């Protein structure tokens, strides 16, 4: 069974939080610690990789939210159609 859009959104948000925490730690290491050129280069590479992941997760989150909005609109439209059918077919005659 495929997870719901809401579950997928929650999973992506967890991944975004993980990426942001790791990026914060990397930025602190780069800023506060004295590193050799090799260590600094490795940290910069890792930071670049984490930023790519964060960008990808943000794009995925944007798409999932768009899908969620579409699903909501379809649900509301179905509800309105059902209500209209009920109202016009079974409305009490005054």
ChimeraX attribute file (.defattr): number of C-alpha atoms within 10 A of each C-alpha:
attribute: neighborCount
match mode: 1-to-1
recipient: residues
	/A:1	3
	/A:2	6
	/A:3	8
	/A:4	10
	/A:5	14
	/A:6	12
	/A:7	11
	/A:8	16
	/A:9	20
	/A:10	13
	/A:11	14
	/A:12	20
	/A:13	16
	/A:14	13
	/A:15	16
	/A:16	20
	/A:17	13
	/A:18	14
	/A:19	21
	/A:20	15
	/A:21	12
	/A:22	16
	/A:23	19
	/A:24	13
	/A:25	13
	/A:26	17
	/A:27	15
	/A:28	11
	/A:29	14
	/A:30	17
	/A:31	10
	/A:32	9
	/A:33	10
	/A:34	10
	/A:35	13
	/A:36	9
	/A:37	9
	/A:38	9
	/A:39	12
	/A:40	15
	/A:41	13
	/A:42	12
	/A:43	17
	/A:44	15
	/A:45	12
	/A:46	15
	/A:47	20
	/A:48	13
	/A:49	14
	/A:50	19
	/A:51	16
	/A:52	13
	/A:53	15
	/A:54	20
	/A:55	14
	/A:56	14
	/A:57	20
	/A:58	16
	/A:59	13
	/A:60	16
	/A:61	19
	/A:62	13
	/A:63	13
	/A:64	17
	/A:65	16
	/A:66	12
	/A:67	13
	/A:68	16
	/A:69	12
	/A:70	12
	/A:71	13
	/A:72	12
	/A:73	12
	/A:74	12
	/A:75	12
	/A:76	12
	/A:77	12
	/A:78	12
	/A:79	12
	/A:80	12
	/A:81	12
	/A:82	11
	/A:83	12
	/A:84	13
	/A:85	12
	/A:86	11
	/A:87	11
	/A:88	9
	/A:89	9
	/A:90	9
	/A:91	10
	/A:92	7
	/A:93	4
	/A:94	3
